Amino acid sequence: MVSTCIHELPQGIQLECRVSGQPGQALLLFLHGFPEGNFIWDDLLSHFGQHYRCVAPNLRGYGRSSQPAEVGDYRAKLLVDDLAALIVLESPGQPAACVIAHDWGGALAWGLANRHSDLMRRLMILNAPHPGAFLRELQSNPVQQAASQYMHFLRRPDAPERLAENNWARMLGFFAKADGQLPPWLTEAKQQQYRDHWNLGVHGACLFYAASPLAPPKPGASADDLHDIRGISLPAEMLNISVPTRVLWGDSDPALQPSLLEGLQAWVPQLQVQKLPGVSHWVLHEAAEAVRSNLAEFLQETMKK
């Protein structure tokens, strides 16, 4: 059975969580991305809650979790600190059996695994680029630069209001297929679930983008403009991931190019990559069974060791 609770973190942040399983069982932590919410994981929470304590927070800035108003409140360090505190609250003295994360949740999970490897045994990433690969591609790959231009819109101060226009038509457009049509999985009922979620506020969700130093150069930008991204470097100690990691990657993602998988082994020695042919960015919706079976297999590997 999946239920909702609010966790009060020591730093004064509240995280609204969907939970299943019993406290004290090995922890699975599920992290959503933009523009989604914790409810996307409910089927997996129902399935794995039979044997694990499953927790899926609405990230800071989403739903009924805390929504601070300032850009600085969404720096990556603070967002990662939220997740570290949540693991300690839900699994005192024991690392999470696995952190499973998509999109922005995946970006935070890479940081969590880097800074707090002692808080997790395994990491599963769904279409979320490693920060080293993302920086490299934003600096040098024109195709990825073009695919990431939407980030500039989401960094605008008026983005929340623009997204809400026409009953969230622009926000629903993020899910659209190449032909502009909404996918079959996005039923009328599911659309309304998303609208209800967004009506609670998306200002914080947009500030994830405003706070990030990683954004593509704009078309026609001058050398000075390009300096912001081309002048950034990330030290190796911020990129290395020591925990076993499985990446599930929909290879038809219009926002994230397959080149983002190149070179990961240098940062992630214990890496497995499973490509999902014909699957777009919305892996959990389009390949739910593949996600479930991969997670079950990945957890079984832990039990064998």
TAKARA-V833148 format. One record per run of one state. SS is the DSSP state (a for helix, b for strand, c for the rest). FROM is the first residue (numbers start at 0). TO is the last residue. If there is no record, write none. Layout:
BEGIN
{{SS;FROM;TO} {SS;FROM;TO}}
END
This chain:
BEGIN
{{c;0;1} {b;2;7} {c;8;12} {b;13;19} {c;20;25} {b;26;30} {c;31;36} {a;37;47} {c;48;51} {b;52;56} {c;57;69} {a;70;73} {c;74;74} {a;75;89} {c;90;94} {b;95;95} {c;96;96} {b;97;101} {c;102;102} {a;103;114} {c;115;115} {a;116;118} {b;119;119} {c;120;120} {b;121;125} {c;126;129} {a;130;139} {c;140;140} {a;141;146} {c;147;148} {a;149;153} {c;154;157} {a;158;174} {c;175;186} {a;187;197} {c;198;201} {a;202;210} {c;211;221} {a;222;229} {c;230;234} {a;235;237} {c;238;242} {b;243;249} {c;250;256} {a;257;260} {c;261;262} {a;263;266} {c;267;269} {b;270;275} {c;276;281} {a;282;285} {c;286;286} {a;287;303} {c;304;304}}
END
